[in-house]
Amino acid sequence: MKKRSTRVDFTSVAGVPVGIGLILLGQAIEGGSVGSLLQLTAALIVFGGTLGAVLLSFSLADVTRALSALRTVFLWDGEPPMTTIDTILGFAKKARKEGIMSLEDDLDHIDDPFLQKGLRLAVDGTDPHAVREMLDIENQSREEHDEIPAKVYESGGGYAPTVGILGAVLGLIHVMQNLADPTKLGAGIAVAFVATVYGVGSANLIFLPIATKLKMKARHEARRRELIVEGIMAIQEGLNPRTIQEKLLGFAAQTGEEADKSRRAAA
């Protein structure tokens, strides 16, 4: 079984410069200075406060996992459903010709631990109901585990705008304290408005989109494991490989072109 190849997620790579770049371009077109949005004080308030709130909400292990998961937003090794279906069909054909016990020789060469576990249970003659129950429980547990990084970023997206408002209030307090000195009013007002921009902008352009992408990829992997469960059940039942193929294609809800391609490959 081939190892998964890492692919660039072009929508993620393009999303950051498109979202932030066009906003800054609009600012420049209207005559505003991009440099006016660079406020160290506002950044410390918003991002420092947001980080503190996130650390208070999650364990250090969860935050560390979230930072590691950031890579998968841009570089992902997720396996397409059609590849999973083709792998299952290969095992189904061998089991149909040589018996399910013949799959025992292939178990040690399977890189996917979930698929390996399911096939091992089937080869060992475990009751089909018990196999499905064990795999469904593990799939659900893995999905919840995979969604933790998304929840970290989602919480950051929830805290950032509120902390941005806090930064704005602090800036206005600074303004009120220096009403007698007009030279200090500009800096306080700048911090107030830029803090709001940082809070709302980071939430809607960074934290929440990252959380959405991570959730989508966690769900993709959960659906792929559901395909594996259905495939193993069908193999254990002794169904014809073509019947298994049609069942899995329907379960995966693939496009007509991909489905036809897979049907021709199995013909």
Secondary structure, DSSP 8 states (H G I E B T S, - for coil): ------EE-HHHHHHHHHHHHHHHHHHHHTT--GGGG--HHHHHHHHHHHHHHHHHHS-HHHHHHHHHHHHHHHEE----HHHHHHHHHHHHHHHHHH-GGGGGGGGGG---HHHHHHHHHHHTT--HHHHHHHHHHHHHHHHHHHTHHHHHHHHHHHHHHHHHHHHHHHHHHHHHHTTT-GGGHHHHHHHHHHHHHHHHHHIIIIIHHHHHHHHHHHHHHHHHHHHHHHHHHHHHHT--HHHHHHHHHHHHT--HHHHHHHHHHH-
